[in-house]
Amino acid sequence: MVNKKENSIAPLFTKDNYLWMGIGAVIIALGMFLMSGGKNADPKVFDYKVVYSTTRVTIAPILVILGLLVEVYAIFKKPKQA
């Protein structure tokens, strides 16, 4: 009979990896929410300041890219050796 400890495979991700993945997902969701923005008071009038605001065009994409980098870090992070 084979011992179970010899055949067991270590889990691919640890609790720490999942924590970082969650943080990355929240950052990406925040970026997507900011990118969606608001709405014009009058839908027939094009408001340049609302559509091309700094939040939508600059901050939101930076947050999405930052969240993706956190996700890559979470995937490649090695578990601490005990």
C-alpha positions as CSV (number, residue, x, y, z in Angstrom):
1,M,0.0,0.0,0.0
2,V,1.3,3.4,-1.0
3,N,1.6,6.1,1.7
4,K,-0.7,9.1,1.0
5,K,2.0,11.7,1.8
6,E,4.2,10.4,-1.0
7,N,1.6,10.9,-3.7
8,S,0.1,14.2,-2.5
9,I,0.8,17.2,-4.6
10,A,1.2,20.6,-3.1
11,P,-1.6,23.0,-4.0
12,L,-0.7,25.4,-6.9
13,F,-1.9,28.5,-5.1
14,T,-1.9,29.4,-1.4
15,K,-4.1,31.6,0.7
16,D,-1.7,34.5,0.0
17,N,-2.0,34.0,-3.7
18,Y,-5.8,34.1,-3.5
19,L,-5.7,37.3,-1.4
20,W,-3.6,39.0,-4.0
21,M,-5.9,37.8,-6.8
22,G,-8.8,39.3,-4.9
23,I,-7.0,42.6,-4.5
24,G,-6.3,42.7,-8.2
25,A,-9.9,41.9,-9.1
26,V,-11.1,44.7,-6.9
27,I,-8.7,47.2,-8.5
28,I,-9.8,46.1,-12.0
29,A,-13.5,46.4,-11.0
30,L,-12.9,49.9,-9.6
31,G,-11.2,50.9,-12.9
32,M,-14.1,49.5,-15.0
33,F,-16.6,51.3,-12.7
34,L,-14.7,54.6,-13.1
35,M,-14.4,54.1,-16.9
36,S,-18.2,53.8,-17.1
37,G,-18.6,57.3,-15.7
38,G,-21.8,59.2,-15.5
39,K,-24.4,60.6,-17.9
40,N,-25.3,63.9,-19.5
41,A,-28.2,65.9,-18.1
42,D,-29.5,66.2,-21.6
43,P,-28.8,63.2,-23.9
44,K,-29.2,65.3,-27.0
45,V,-26.3,67.5,-26.1
46,F,-22.7,66.2,-26.3
47,D,-20.7,67.3,-23.3
48,Y,-17.0,67.0,-24.0
49,K,-16.0,67.4,-20.3
50,V,-18.1,64.4,-19.2
51,V,-17.1,62.0,-22.0
52,Y,-13.4,62.9,-22.0
53,S,-12.9,63.5,-18.3
54,T,-9.5,62.8,-16.7
55,T,-11.1,60.0,-14.6
56,R,-12.4,58.1,-17.6
57,V,-9.5,58.6,-20.0
58,T,-6.5,58.5,-17.7
59,I,-7.1,57.2,-14.1
60,A,-9.5,54.3,-15.0
61,P,-7.2,52.7,-17.6
62,I,-4.2,53.0,-15.2
63,L,-6.2,51.3,-12.5
64,V,-7.2,48.4,-14.9
65,I,-3.5,47.9,-16.0
66,L,-2.4,48.1,-12.3
67,G,-5.0,45.5,-11.4
68,L,-3.8,43.2,-14.2
69,L,-0.2,43.6,-13.0
70,V,-1.3,42.6,-9.5
71,E,-3.0,39.5,-11.0
72,V,0.2,38.5,-12.7
73,Y,2.1,39.0,-9.5
74,A,-0.4,36.9,-7.6
75,I,-0.1,34.0,-10.1
76,F,3.7,33.9,-10.1
77,K,4.1,34.5,-6.4
78,K,5.9,31.5,-4.8
79,P,4.7,30.3,-1.4
80,K,6.9,31.1,1.6
81,Q,9.0,28.2,2.7
82,A,8.3,27.1,6.3
